[in-house]
Amino acid sequence: MDRIEQLNEFLKDSPNDPFLHYALAQEWNKLGDIQLAQEKYEYLIKEHPNYVATYYHLGKLLQEKGEKENALEMYSQGIQVAQQVGEQHSLSELQSAKLELEFNDD
């Protein structure tokens, strides 16, 4: 059974577990199915807005798609959430990603 099948099986038992949704999004992203990954990340932001890691990874995905403004918005949202929930490590990563993108000349 591959990783995606395993995660889907786990989701049947724990459909509200944000980590399982996040892991599934990561797997889709690794496999290059950007659309499914993006849909899962967007689901997480809607249903589990305090799952801070989502903002960084969705921001990166949008950045890779060339959607700079959307990526910046995602990083900004993530920064706010990280500050609210007190996740300093995630806050630092999101701030760095946002600054890097803001000052990137492409």
N, CA, C and O atoms as a printed pandas DataFrame, in Angstrom:
     atom_number atom_name residue_name chain_id  residue_number  x_coord  y_coord  z_coord
0              1         N          MET        A               1    0.848   -1.182    0.000
1              2        CA          MET        A               1    0.000    0.000    0.000
2              3         C          MET        A               1    0.892    1.243    0.000
3              4         O          MET        A               1    1.785    1.374    0.837
4              5         N          ASP        A               2    0.646    2.138   -0.929
5              6        CA          ASP        A               2    1.505    3.318   -0.983
6              7         C          ASP        A               2    1.085    4.341    0.076
7              8         O          ASP        A               2    0.056    4.205    0.738
8              9         N          ARG        A               3    1.902    5.340    0.203
9             10        CA          ARG        A               3    1.714    6.341    1.270
10            11         C          ARG        A               3    0.363    7.053    1.162
11            12         O          ARG        A               3   -0.303    7.269    2.174
12            13         N          ILE        A               4   -0.039    7.413   -0.038
13            14        CA          ILE        A               4   -1.316    8.112   -0.220
14            15         C          ILE        A               4   -2.479    7.218    0.185
15            16         O          ILE        A               4   -3.417    7.675    0.838
16            17         N          GLU        A               5   -2.424    5.968   -0.192
17            18        CA          GLU        A               5   -3.480    5.031    0.208
18            19         C          GLU        A               5   -3.525    4.886    1.722
19            20         O          GLU        A               5   -4.603    4.841    2.315
20            21         N          GLN        A               6   -2.362    4.812    2.342
21            22        CA          GLN        A               6   -2.309    4.709    3.807
22            23         C          GLN        A               6   -2.936    5.935    4.464
23            24         O          GLN        A               6   -3.740    5.812    5.389
24            25         N          LEU        A               7   -2.568    7.091    3.990
25            26        CA          LEU        A               7   -3.104    8.328    4.565
26            27         C          LEU        A               7   -4.616    8.403    4.391
27            28         O          LEU        A               7   -5.326    8.818    5.307
28            29         N          ASN        A               8   -5.107    8.008    3.228
29            30        CA          ASN        A               8   -6.555    8.004    3.001
30            31         C          ASN        A               8   -7.260    7.021    3.934
31            32         O          ASN        A               8   -8.367    7.289    4.400
32            33         N          GLU        A               9   -6.628    5.902    4.201
33            34        CA          GLU        A               9   -7.199    4.944    5.152
34            35         C          GLU        A               9   -7.245    5.541    6.557
35            36         O          GLU        A               9   -8.246    5.405    7.261
36            37         N          PHE        A              10   -6.174    6.196    6.959
37            38        CA          PHE        A              10   -6.142    6.840    8.272
38            39         C          PHE        A              10   -7.218    7.930    8.369
39            40         O          PHE        A              10   -7.842    8.110    9.415
40            41         N          LEU        A              11   -7.422    8.655    7.255
41            42        CA          LEU        A              11   -8.426    9.723    7.249
42            43         C          LEU        A              11   -9.848    9.183    7.432
43            44         O          LEU        A              11  -10.721    9.879    7.948
44            45         N          LYS        A              12  -10.067    7.958    7.011
45            46        CA          LYS        A              12  -11.394    7.354    7.220
46            47         C          LYS        A              12  -11.696    7.246    8.712
47            48         O          LYS        A              12  -12.834    7.434    9.140
48            49         N          ASP        A              13  -10.670    6.944    9.492
49            50        CA          ASP        A              13  -10.834    6.813   10.945
50            51         C          ASP        A              13  -10.752    8.150   11.673
51            52         O          ASP        A              13  -11.371    8.329   12.722
52            53         N          SER        A              14   -9.993    9.084   11.119
53            54        CA          SER        A              14   -9.786   10.389   11.776
54            55         C          SER        A              14   -9.926   11.511   10.748
55            56         O          SER        A              14   -8.938   12.167   10.414
56            57         N          PRO        A              15  -11.142   11.740   10.242
57            58        CA          PRO        A              15  -11.310   12.709    9.154
58            59         C          PRO        A              15  -11.006   14.156    9.527
59            60         O          PRO        A              15  -10.841   14.996    8.642
60            61         N          ASN        A              16  -10.930   14.458   10.806
61            62        CA          ASN        A              16  -10.674   15.836   11.219
62            63         C          ASN        A              16   -9.246   16.059   11.703
63            64         O          ASN        A              16   -8.952   17.095   12.300
64            65         N          ASP        A              17   -8.367   15.115   11.455
65            66        CA          ASP        A              17   -6.976   15.238   11.894
66            67         C          ASP        A              17   -6.208   16.104   10.892
67            68         O          ASP        A              17   -5.957   15.671    9.767
68            69         N          PRO        A              18   -5.836   17.317   11.290
69            70        CA          PRO        A              18   -5.154   18.199   10.341
70            71         C          PRO        A              18   -3.808   17.648    9.875
71            72         O          PRO        A              18   -3.401   17.901    8.741
72            73         N          PHE        A              19   -3.111   16.898   10.734
73            74        CA          PHE        A              19   -1.821   16.365   10.304
74            75         C          PHE        A              19   -1.983   15.409    9.131
75            76         O          PHE        A              19   -1.164   15.418    8.212
76            77         N          LEU        A              20   -3.008   14.600    9.147
77            78        CA          LEU        A              20   -3.219   13.655    8.045
78            79         C          LEU        A              20   -3.505   14.383    6.735
79            80         O          LEU        A              20   -3.013   13.984    5.680
80            81         N          HIS        A              21   -4.291   15.437    6.801
81            82        CA          HIS        A              21   -4.563   16.242    5.599
82            83         C          HIS        A              21   -3.282   16.913    5.110
83            84         O          HIS        A              21   -3.012   16.970    3.910
84            85         N          TYR        A              22   -2.506   17.415    6.055
85            86        CA          TYR        A              22   -1.232   18.060    5.720
86            87         C          TYR        A              22   -0.278   17.058    5.077
87            88         O          TYR        A              22    0.356   17.363    4.067
88            89         N          ALA        A              23   -0.176   15.870    5.655
89            90        CA          ALA        A              23    0.708   14.841    5.099
90            91         C          ALA        A              23    0.265   14.444    3.703
91            92         O          ALA        A              23    1.101   14.198    2.834
92            93         N          LEU        A              24   -1.032   14.380    3.479
93            94        CA          LEU        A              24   -1.540   14.046    2.153
94            95         C          LEU        A              24   -1.190   15.142    1.145
95            96         O          LEU        A              24   -0.788   14.849    0.019
96            97         N          ALA        A              25   -1.342   16.386    1.547
97            98        CA          ALA        A              25   -0.964   17.507    0.671
98            99         C          ALA        A              25    0.517   17.432    0.321
99           100         O          ALA        A              25    0.903   17.653   -0.827
100          101         N          GLN        A              26    1.340   17.120    1.311
101          102        CA          GLN        A              26    2.777   17.008    1.077
102          103         C          GLN        A              26    3.086   15.885    0.080
103          104         O          GLN        A              26    3.934   16.039   -0.800
104          105         N          GLU        A              27    2.395   14.768    0.228
105          106        CA          GLU        A              27    2.610   13.645   -0.693
106          107         C          GLU        A              27    2.214   14.020   -2.117
107          108         O          GLU        A              27    2.947   13.730   -3.063
108          109         N          TRP        A              28    1.058   14.665   -2.273
109          110        CA          TRP        A              28    0.640   15.094   -3.610
110          111         C          TRP        A              28    1.666   16.059   -4.195
111          112         O          TRP        A              28    1.993   15.984   -5.380
112          113         N          ASN        A              29    2.162   16.952   -3.376
113          114        CA          ASN        A              29    3.152   17.915   -3.844
114          115         C          ASN        A              29    4.430   17.211   -4.300
115          116         O          ASN        A              29    4.982   17.539   -5.350
116          117         N          LYS        A              30    4.895   16.246   -3.509
117          118        CA          LYS        A              30    6.102   15.486   -3.879
118          119         C          LYS        A              30    5.928   14.759   -5.195
119          120         O          LYS        A              30    6.869   14.643   -5.980
120          121         N          LEU        A              31    4.717   14.266   -5.435
121          122        CA          LEU        A              31    4.441   13.526   -6.661
122          123         C          LEU        A              31    4.189   14.433   -7.854
123          124         O          LEU        A              31    4.011   13.960   -8.977
124          125         N          GLY        A              32    4.176   15.744   -7.606
125          126        CA          GLY        A              32    4.002   16.697   -8.693
126          127         C          GLY        A              32    2.559   16.994   -9.044
127          128         O          GLY        A              32    2.299   17.663  -10.043
128          129         N          ASP        A              33    1.613   16.515   -8.250
129          130        CA          ASP        A              33    0.213   16.838   -8.491
130          131         C          ASP        A              33   -0.116   18.114   -7.713
131          132         O          ASP        A              33   -0.698   18.084   -6.628
132          133         N          ILE        A              34    0.277   19.218   -8.310
133          134        CA          ILE        A              34    0.183   20.519   -7.666
134          135         C          ILE        A              34   -1.278   20.893   -7.378
135          136         O          ILE        A              34   -1.580   21.485   -6.342
136          137         N          GLN        A              35   -2.173   20.545   -8.298
137          138        CA          GLN        A              35   -3.586   20.887   -8.108
138          139         C          GLN        A              35   -4.160   20.213   -6.870
139          140         O          GLN        A              35   -4.806   20.867   -6.052
140          141         N          LEU        A              36   -3.931   18.911   -6.725
141          142        CA          LEU        A              36   -4.450   18.210   -5.542
142          143         C          LEU        A              36   -3.784   18.710   -4.265
143          144         O          LEU        A              36   -4.434   18.836   -3.227
144          145         N          ALA        A              37   -2.498   18.990   -4.342
145          146        CA          ALA        A              37   -1.792   19.524   -3.170
146          147         C          ALA        A              37   -2.392   20.871   -2.772
147          148         O          ALA        A              37   -2.664   21.112   -1.596
148          149         N          GLN        A              38   -2.595   21.737   -3.748
149          150        CA          GLN        A              38   -3.147   23.053   -3.456
150          151         C          GLN        A              38   -4.547   22.938   -2.866
151          152         O          GLN        A              38   -4.877   23.643   -1.913
152          153         N          GLU        A              39   -5.371   22.057   -3.424
153          154        CA          GLU        A              39   -6.719   21.872   -2.888
154          155         C          GLU        A              39   -6.675   21.423   -1.430
155          156         O          GLU        A              39   -7.465   21.896   -0.612
156          157         N          LYS        A              40   -5.776   20.530   -1.106
157          158        CA          LYS        A              40   -5.681   20.024    0.268
158          159         C          LYS        A              40   -5.162   21.120    1.205
159          160         O          LYS        A              40   -5.666   21.269    2.318
160          161         N          TYR        A              41   -4.159   21.888    0.761
161          162        CA          TYR        A              41   -3.676   22.997    1.582
162          163         C          TYR        A              41   -4.802   24.012    1.827
163          164         O          TYR        A              41   -4.972   24.498    2.944
164          165         N          GLU        A              42   -5.558   24.322    0.786
165          166        CA          GLU        A              42   -6.645   25.284    0.928
166          167         C          GLU        A              42   -7.737   24.749    1.865
167          168         O          GLU        A              42   -8.331   25.512    2.627
168          169         N          TYR        A              43   -7.993   23.465    1.806
169          170        CA          TYR        A              43   -8.930   22.842    2.744
170          171         C          TYR        A              43   -8.429   23.058    4.177
171          172         O          TYR        A              43   -9.202   23.429    5.060
172          173         N          LEU        A              44   -7.148   22.826    4.398
173          174        CA          LEU        A              44   -6.575   22.988    5.737
174          175         C          LEU        A              44   -6.723   24.416    6.242
175          176         O          LEU        A              44   -7.066   24.634    7.404
176          177         N          ILE        A              45   -6.469   25.381    5.380
177          178        CA          ILE        A              45   -6.568   26.777    5.808
178          179         C          ILE        A              45   -8.008   27.114    6.176
179          180         O          ILE        A              45   -8.251   27.865    7.122
180          181         N          LYS        A              46   -8.944   26.572    5.446
181          182        CA          LYS        A              46  -10.363   26.822    5.741
182          183         C          LYS        A              46  -10.814   26.098    7.006
183          184         O          LYS        A              46  -11.478   26.688    7.859
184          185         N          GLU        A              47  -10.455   24.825    7.127
185          186        CA          GLU        A              47  -10.968   24.001    8.221
186          187         C          GLU        A              47  -10.082   23.979    9.468
187          188         O          GLU        A              47  -10.571   23.738   10.571
188          189         N          HIS        A              48   -8.804   24.224    9.300
189          190        CA          HIS        A              48   -7.843   24.190   10.414
190          191         C          HIS        A              48   -6.886   25.384   10.283
191          192         O          HIS        A              48   -5.688   25.207   10.058
192          193         N          PRO        A              49   -7.425   26.589   10.425
193          194        CA          PRO        A              49   -6.613   27.780   10.158
194          195         C          PRO        A              49   -5.417   27.961   11.086
195          196         O          PRO        A              49   -4.512   28.730   10.764
196          197         N          ASN        A              50   -5.385   27.284   12.214
197          198        CA          ASN        A              50   -4.245   27.422   13.127
198          199         C          ASN        A              50   -3.142   26.408   12.853
199          200         O          ASN        A              50   -2.158   26.356   13.591
200          201         N          TYR        A              51   -3.289   25.605   11.811
201          202        CA          TYR        A              51   -2.242   24.655   11.445
202          203         C          TYR        A              51   -1.210   25.424   10.617
203          204         O          TYR        A              51   -1.275   25.453    9.388
204          205         N          VAL        A              52   -0.278   26.030   11.303
205          206        CA          VAL        A              52    0.602   27.061   10.751
206          207         C          VAL        A              52    1.468   26.582    9.584
207          208         O          VAL        A              52    1.708   27.347    8.650
208          209         N          ALA        A              53    1.932   25.360    9.617
209          210        CA          ALA        A              53    2.820   24.870    8.552
210          211         C          ALA        A              53    2.185   24.971    7.172
211          212         O          ALA        A              53    2.886   25.088    6.167
212          213         N          THR        A              54    0.880   24.926    7.126
213          214        CA          THR        A              54    0.170   24.988    5.845
214          215         C          THR        A              54    0.486   26.265    5.088
215          216         O          THR        A              54    0.666   26.236    3.871
216          217         N          TYR        A              55    0.556   27.370    5.783
217          218        CA          TYR        A              55    0.754   28.664    5.130
218          219         C          TYR        A              55    2.100   28.725    4.411
219          220         O          TYR        A              55    2.202   29.251    3.303
220          221         N          TYR        A              56    3.112   28.188    5.046
221          222        CA          TYR        A              56    4.442   28.190    4.430
222          223         C          TYR        A              56    4.434   27.350    3.152
223          224         O          TYR        A              56    4.911   27.795    2.108
224          225         N          HIS        A              57    3.898   26.152    3.240
225          226        CA          HIS        A              57    3.957   25.246    2.099
226          227         C          HIS        A              57    3.031   25.663    0.964
227          228         O          HIS        A              57    3.373   25.490   -0.206
228          229         N          LEU        A              58    1.872   26.206    1.292
229          230        CA          LEU        A              58    1.007   26.725    0.230
230          231         C          LEU        A              58    1.652   27.959   -0.395
231          232         O          LEU        A              58    1.576   28.153   -1.608
232          233         N          GLY        A              59    2.283   28.787    0.424
233          234        CA          GLY        A              59    2.996   29.943   -0.113
234          235         C          GLY        A              59    4.085   29.522   -1.087
235          236         O          GLY        A              59    4.221   30.106   -2.162
236          237         N          LYS        A              60    4.852   28.518   -0.718
237          238        CA          LYS        A              60    5.907   28.017   -1.606
238          239         C          LYS        A              60    5.324   27.459   -2.900
239          240         O          LYS        A              60    5.861   27.699   -3.982
240          241         N          LEU        A              61    4.228   26.716   -2.791
241          242        CA          LEU        A              61    3.587   26.156   -3.976
242          243         C          LEU        A              61    3.135   27.271   -4.911
243          244         O          LEU        A              61    3.368   27.208   -6.118
244          245         N          LEU        A              62    2.491   28.287   -4.354
245          246        CA          LEU        A              62    2.034   29.423   -5.160
246          247         C          LEU        A              62    3.221   30.163   -5.782
247          248         O          LEU        A              62    3.164   30.595   -6.933
248          249         N          GLN        A              63    4.274   30.297   -5.015
249          250        CA          GLN        A              63    5.487   30.955   -5.510
250          251         C          GLN        A              63    6.053   30.191   -6.708
251          252         O          GLN        A              63    6.441   30.794   -7.708
252          253         N          GLU        A              64    6.096   28.872   -6.601
253          254        CA          GLU        A              64    6.609   28.047   -7.701
254          255         C          GLU        A              64    5.714   28.127   -8.932
255          256         O          GLU        A              64    6.187   27.964  -10.056
256          257         N          LYS        A              65    4.430   28.376   -8.724
257          258        CA          LYS        A              65    3.500   28.531   -9.839
258          259         C          LYS        A              65    3.594   29.924  -10.463
259          260         O          LYS        A              65    2.941   30.198  -11.469
260          261         N          GLY        A              66    4.403   30.800   -9.870
261          262        CA          GLY        A              66    4.549   32.152  -10.385
262          263         C          GLY        A              66    3.488   33.116   -9.879
263          264         O          GLY        A              66    3.324   34.204  -10.431
264          265         N          GLU        A              67    2.771   32.731   -8.843
265          266        CA          GLU        A              67    1.721   33.571   -8.272
266          267         C          GLU        A              67    2.279   34.343   -7.072
267          268         O          GLU        A              67    1.930   34.084   -5.921
268          269         N          LYS        A              68    3.146   35.290   -7.382
269          270        CA          LYS        A              68    3.880   36.014   -6.342
270          271         C          LYS        A              68    2.958   36.710   -5.345
271          272         O          LYS        A              68    3.160   36.585   -4.138
272          273         N          GLU        A              69    1.955   37.438   -5.821
273          274        CA          GLU        A              69    1.076   38.179   -4.908
274          275         C          GLU        A              69    0.297   37.231   -3.999
275          276         O          GLU        A              69    0.136   37.498   -2.808
276          277         N          ASN        A              70   -0.182   36.136   -4.559
277          278        CA          ASN        A              70   -0.908   35.155   -3.746
278          279         C          ASN        A              70    0.015   34.516   -2.707
279          280         O          ASN        A              70   -0.386   34.271   -1.569
280          281         N          ALA        A              71    1.247   34.252   -3.115
281          282        CA          ALA        A              71    2.215   33.670   -2.178
282          283         C          ALA        A              71    2.507   34.648   -1.048
283          284         O          ALA        A              71    2.553   34.253    0.117
284          285         N          LEU        A              72    2.703   35.917   -1.381
285          286        CA          LEU        A              72    2.950   36.927   -0.347
286          287         C          LEU        A              72    1.782   37.032    0.620
287          288         O          LEU        A              72    1.976   37.172    1.827
288          289         N          GLU        A              73    0.571   36.964    0.087
289          290        CA          GLU        A              73   -0.622   37.015    0.944
290          291         C          GLU        A              73   -0.668   35.807    1.874
291          292         O          GLU        A              73   -1.019   35.933    3.046
292          293         N          MET        A              74   -0.314   34.643    1.351
293          294        CA          MET        A              74   -0.324   33.434    2.176
294          295         C          MET        A              74    0.711   33.544    3.283
295          296         O          MET        A              74    0.430   33.193    4.429
296          297         N          TYR        A              75    1.910   34.030    2.954
297          298        CA          TYR        A              75    2.930   34.215    3.990
298          299         C          TYR        A              75    2.448   35.215    5.050
299          300         O          TYR        A              75    2.658   35.006    6.244
300          301         N          SER        A              76    1.806   36.294    4.609
301          302        CA          SER        A              76    1.307   37.299    5.558
302          303         C          SER        A              76    0.261   36.714    6.488
303          304         O          SER        A              76    0.288   36.958    7.694
304          305         N          GLN        A              77   -0.664   35.938    5.925
305          306        CA          GLN        A              77   -1.671   35.289    6.760
306          307         C          GLN        A              77   -1.006   34.349    7.763
307          308         O          GLN        A              77   -1.370   34.317    8.939
308          309         N          GLY        A              78   -0.033   33.592    7.283
309          310        CA          GLY        A              78    0.672   32.657    8.153
310          311         C          GLY        A              78    1.415   33.360    9.272
311          312         O          GLY        A              78    1.459   32.866   10.399
312          313         N          ILE        A              79    1.995   34.503    8.971
313          314        CA          ILE        A              79    2.700   35.287    9.991
314          315         C          ILE        A              79    1.725   35.705   11.092
315          316         O          ILE        A              79    2.043   35.616   12.278
316          317         N          GLN        A              80    0.547   36.157   10.696
317          318        CA          GLN        A              80   -0.457   36.551   11.689
318          319         C          GLN        A              80   -0.862   35.370   12.568
319          320         O          GLN        A              80   -0.943   35.495   13.790
320          321         N          VAL        A              81   -1.112   34.231   11.942
321          322        CA          VAL        A              81   -1.539   33.060   12.707
322          323         C          VAL        A              81   -0.413   32.591   13.633
323          324         O          VAL        A              81   -0.653   32.279   14.799
324          325         N          ALA        A              82    0.810   32.543   13.112
325          326        CA          ALA        A              82    1.946   32.107   13.931
326          327         C          ALA        A              82    2.117   33.008   15.150
327          328         O          ALA        A              82    2.410   32.525   16.244
328          329         N          GLN        A              83    1.934   34.319   14.965
329          330        CA          GLN        A              83    2.016   35.245   16.089
330          331         C          GLN        A              83    0.904   34.969   17.099
331          332         O          GLN        A              83    1.139   34.973   18.307
332          333         N          GLN        A              84   -0.301   34.730   16.598
333          334        CA          GLN        A              84   -1.451   34.487   17.477
334          335         C          GLN        A              84   -1.280   33.224   18.313
335          336         O          GLN        A              84   -1.619   33.206   19.497
336          337         N          VAL        A              85   -0.752   32.163   17.691
337          338        CA          VAL        A              85   -0.637   30.890   18.414
338          339         C          VAL        A              85    0.731   30.716   19.077
339          340         O          VAL        A              85    0.956   29.730   19.779
340          341         N          GLY        A              86    1.643   31.666   18.861
341          342        CA          GLY        A              86    2.940   31.639   19.527
342          343         C          GLY        A              86    3.928   30.636   18.975
343          344         O          GLY        A              86    4.757   30.107   19.716
344          345         N          GLU        A              87    3.850   30.367   17.680
345          346        CA          GLU        A              87    4.806   29.444   17.049
346          347         C          GLU        A              87    5.967   30.244   16.462
347          348         O          GLU        A              87    5.920   30.694   15.317
348          349         N          GLN        A              88    6.998   30.406   17.267
349          350        CA          GLN        A              88    8.121   31.256   16.884
350          351         C          GLN        A              88    8.929   30.696   15.712
351          352         O          GLN        A              88    9.354   31.455   14.841
352          353         N          HIS        A              89    9.145   29.394   15.679
353          354        CA          HIS        A              89    9.918   28.806   14.583
354          355         C          HIS        A              89    9.198   29.009   13.249
355          356         O          HIS        A              89    9.806   29.422   12.262
356          357         N          SER        A              90    7.913   28.717   13.232
357          358        CA          SER        A              90    7.126   28.914   12.005
358          359         C          SER        A              90    7.080   30.380   11.625
359          360         O          SER        A              90    7.158   30.722   10.445
360          361         N          LEU        A              91    6.954   31.244   12.612
361          362        CA          LEU        A              91    6.941   32.682   12.372
362          363         C          LEU        A              91    8.214   33.108   11.657
363          364         O          LEU        A              91    8.165   33.852   10.678
364          365         N          SER        A              92    9.335   32.641   12.142
365          366        CA          SER        A              92   10.627   32.984   11.540
366          367         C          SER        A              92   10.715   32.487   10.092
367          368         O          SER        A              92   11.169   33.219    9.213
368          369         N          GLU        A              93   10.285   31.254    9.846
369          370        CA          GLU        A              93   10.323   30.702    8.489
370          371         C          GLU        A              93    9.423   31.497    7.542
371          372         O          GLU        A              93    9.812   31.796    6.412
372          373         N          LEU        A              94    8.245   31.830    7.999
373          374        CA          LEU        A              94    7.307   32.583    7.163
374          375         C          LEU        A              94    7.830   33.987    6.868
375          376         O          LEU        A              94    7.718   34.472    5.742
376          377         N          GLN        A              95    8.395   34.632    7.875
377          378        CA          GLN        A              95    8.948   35.971    7.664
378          379         C          GLN        A              95   10.105   35.929    6.669
379          380         O          GLN        A              95   10.209   36.794    5.799
380          381         N          SER        A              96   10.967   34.935    6.795
381          382        CA          SER        A              96   12.102   34.797    5.872
382          383         C          SER        A              96   11.630   34.548    4.444
383          384         O          SER        A              96   12.142   35.147    3.498
384          385         N          ALA        A              97   10.650   33.658    4.296
385          386        CA          ALA        A              97   10.133   33.348    2.962
386          387         C          ALA        A              97    9.507   34.588    2.331
387          388         O          ALA        A              97    9.693   34.855    1.144
388          389         N          LYS        A              98    8.766   35.339    3.136
389          390        CA          LYS        A              98    8.118   36.553    2.614
390          391         C          LYS        A              98    9.147   37.602    2.211
391          392         O          LYS        A              98    9.046   38.200    1.140
392          393         N          LEU        A              99   10.130   37.821    3.068
393          394        CA          LEU        A              99   11.170   38.810    2.735
394          395         C          LEU        A              99   11.940   38.407    1.491
395          396         O          LEU        A              99   12.219   39.246    0.633
396          397         N          GLU        A             100   12.282   37.146    1.386
397          398        CA          GLU        A             100   13.021   36.656    0.225
398          399         C          GLU        A             100   12.218   36.891   -1.059
399          400         O          GLU        A             100   12.773   37.321   -2.071
400          401         N          LEU        A             101   10.929   36.610   -1.015
401          402        CA          LEU        A             101   10.085   36.790   -2.198
402          403         C          LEU        A             101    9.885   38.272   -2.518
403          404         O          LEU        A             101    9.875   38.662   -3.686
404          405         N          GLU        A             102    9.727   39.088   -1.492
405          406        CA          GLU        A             102    9.532   40.534   -1.718
406          407         C          GLU        A             102   10.743   41.160   -2.404
407          408         O          GLU        A             102   10.600   42.083   -3.207
408          409         N          PHE        A             103   11.920   40.661   -2.090
409          410        CA          PHE        A             103   13.129   41.265   -2.624
410          411         C          PHE        A             103   13.716   40.505   -3.792
411          412         O          PHE        A             103   14.792   40.846   -4.284
412          413         N          ASN        A             104   13.021   39.485   -4.236
413          414        CA          ASN        A             104   13.457   38.711   -5.397
414          415         C          ASN        A             104   13.143   39.520   -6.653
415          416         O          ASN        A             104   12.025   40.012   -6.807
416          417         N          ASP        A             105   14.110   39.661   -7.542
417          418        CA          ASP        A             105   13.957   40.511   -8.716
418          419         C          ASP        A             105   13.205   39.884   -9.880
419          420         O          ASP        A             105   12.890   40.578  -10.847
420          421         N          ASP        A             106   12.910   38.586   -9.810
421          422        CA          ASP        A             106   12.253   37.995  -10.980
422          423         C          ASP        A             106   10.796   38.374  -10.959
423          424         O          ASP        A             106   10.044   37.986  -11.852
